Amino acid sequence: MWRSPCGALRPDNAGIPFTETSQRMHITADSLSPEATYRLLSGVVVPRPIAWITTLNEEGVVNLAPFSCFTFVSNKPPMLGVNIGRKRGTRKDTGANIHAMREFVVNIGHSGQLHAIHESSVEHAPDVSEAELLGLATAPGTTVRTPRLLDAPVAMECRLDRVIEFGSTGAEFIVGEITVFHLRDGLYRDGKVQTTELDPVCRIGGPNYATLGEIVTLRAVPQTAKAEMP
Ligand SMILES: Cc1cc2nc3c(=O)[nH]c(=O)nc-3n(C[C@H](O)[C@H](O)[C@H](O)COP(=O)(O)O)c2cc1C
């Protein structure tokens, strides 16, 4: 039991020490286990886009898995970053393949592919291709050896740039430089991606996903043009 600053007794929250004022609960980060921290962060850092990553292992097996700790980190050259955790210290197949082959492909799936996206997260042995298992056709890479998913509206071929390890669980932030963008015909018009037609899915907490929902358009706020460093 913890006594909150306002004096009320609060039940222990699954062993996690917290205090609650009349308006806020305060959780000390140190008090959280890696699992509880993951659940908290993945509930508040939402919605997250999903990098549906194909990699190749040294035996030529095409691995496929979804990763939602995903963003872009540079415009010129274009670079993507994805955080890949470990399974009790051991690299996931995707991480291991990226280390070995120094390349990967980030596919962006659409809402009709949600079931396959979710199912591709099942932990199979390295010699099992989730793409094959789920009956997903692939197309050969054009600048990398790794194939992309044929029916994904977007696929970005990447060469490994760097890996930065964080924290005590050995999670790796993997950064790749995009060498080519593959976009379904008609999706990129007048220099813009037609987001509604892309129809992406995002991850919320746990096995919960969302689609685009309502799009609200506000006035464009002028920003200084992106330019290379002087
Ligand atoms: C939608 C979704 C997003 C996920 N995001 C991540 C992530 O960002 N980082 C991570 O390490 N695992 C993430 N996972 C779990 C991996 O997909 C899972 O560990 C998978 O088995 C890894 O496969 P691999 O061993 O073939 O690389 C996610 C799972 C789902 C369903």
The ligand as an SDF file (V2000), in Angstrom:
LIG
                    3D

 31 33  0  0  0  0  0  0  0  0999 V2000
    2.1070   -5.2630  -34.7550 C   0  0  0  0  0  0  0  0  0  0  0  0
    3.3310   -5.7390  -34.0560 C   0  0  0  0  0  0  0  0  0  0  0  0
    4.3790   -4.8750  -33.8270 C   0  0  0  0  0  0  0  0  0  0  0  0
    5.5570   -5.3310  -33.2200 C   0  0  0  0  0  0  0  0  0  0  0  0
    6.5640   -4.4500  -32.9910 N   0  0  0  0  0  0  0  0  0  0  0  0
    7.7400   -4.8800  -32.4830 C   0  0  0  0  0  0  0  0  0  0  0  0
    8.8290   -3.9730  -32.3180 C   0  0  0  0  0  0  0  0  0  0  0  0
    8.7600   -2.7940  -32.6280 O   0  0  0  0  0  0  0  0  0  0  0  0
    9.9960   -4.4900  -31.8200 N   0  0  0  0  0  0  0  0  0  0  0  0
   10.1360   -5.8110  -31.4930 C   0  0  0  0  0  0  0  0  0  0  0  0
   11.2160   -6.2270  -31.0840 O   0  0  0  0  0  0  0  0  0  0  0  0
    9.1110   -6.6730  -31.6460 N   0  0  0  0  0  0  0  0  0  0  0  0
    7.9340   -6.2500  -32.1450 C   0  0  0  0  0  0  0  0  0  0  0  0
    6.9050   -7.1340  -32.3290 N   0  0  0  0  0  0  0  0  0  0  0  0
    7.1340   -8.5570  -32.0410 C   0  0  0  0  0  0  0  0  0  0  0  0
    7.8140   -9.2610  -33.2250 C   0  0  0  0  0  0  0  0  0  0  0  0
    7.0410   -9.1440  -34.4030 O   0  0  0  0  0  0  0  0  0  0  0  0
    7.9780  -10.7450  -32.8540 C   0  0  0  0  0  0  0  0  0  0  0  0
    8.9130  -10.8540  -31.8030 O   0  0  0  0  0  0  0  0  0  0  0  0
    8.3950  -11.6380  -33.9990 C   0  0  0  0  0  0  0  0  0  0  0  0
    8.2960  -12.9920  -33.6140 O   0  0  0  0  0  0  0  0  0  0  0  0
    9.8140  -11.3900  -34.4770 C   0  0  0  0  0  0  0  0  0  0  0  0
   10.0350  -12.2670  -35.5400 O   0  0  0  0  0  0  0  0  0  0  0  0
   11.4600  -12.7280  -36.0430 P   0  0  0  0  0  0  0  0  0  0  0  0
   12.1090  -13.5480  -34.9430 O   0  0  0  0  0  0  0  0  0  0  0  0
   11.1190  -13.5450  -37.2540 O   0  0  0  0  0  0  0  0  0  0  0  0
   12.2450  -11.4960  -36.3440 O   0  0  0  0  0  0  0  0  0  0  0  0
    5.6850   -6.6780  -32.8480 C   0  0  0  0  0  0  0  0  0  0  0  0
    4.5930   -7.5610  -33.0430 C   0  0  0  0  0  0  0  0  0  0  0  0
    3.4290   -7.0900  -33.6160 C   0  0  0  0  0  0  0  0  0  0  0  0
    2.2760   -8.0280  -33.8120 C   0  0  0  0  0  0  0  0  0  0  0  0
  1  2  1  0
  2  3  1  0
  2 30  2  0
  3  4  2  0
  4  5  1  0
  4 28  1  0
  5  6  2  0
  6  7  1  0
  6 13  1  0
  7  8  2  0
  7  9  1  0
  9 10  1  0
 10 11  2  0
 10 12  1  0
 12 13  2  0
 13 14  1  0
 14 15  1  0
 14 28  1  0
 15 16  1  0
 16 17  1  0
 16 18  1  0
 18 19  1  0
 18 20  1  0
 20 21  1  0
 20 22  1  0
 22 23  1  0
 23 24  1  0
 24 25  2  0
 24 26  1  0
 24 27  1  0
 28 29  2  0
 29 30  1  0
 30 31  1  0
M  END
$$$$
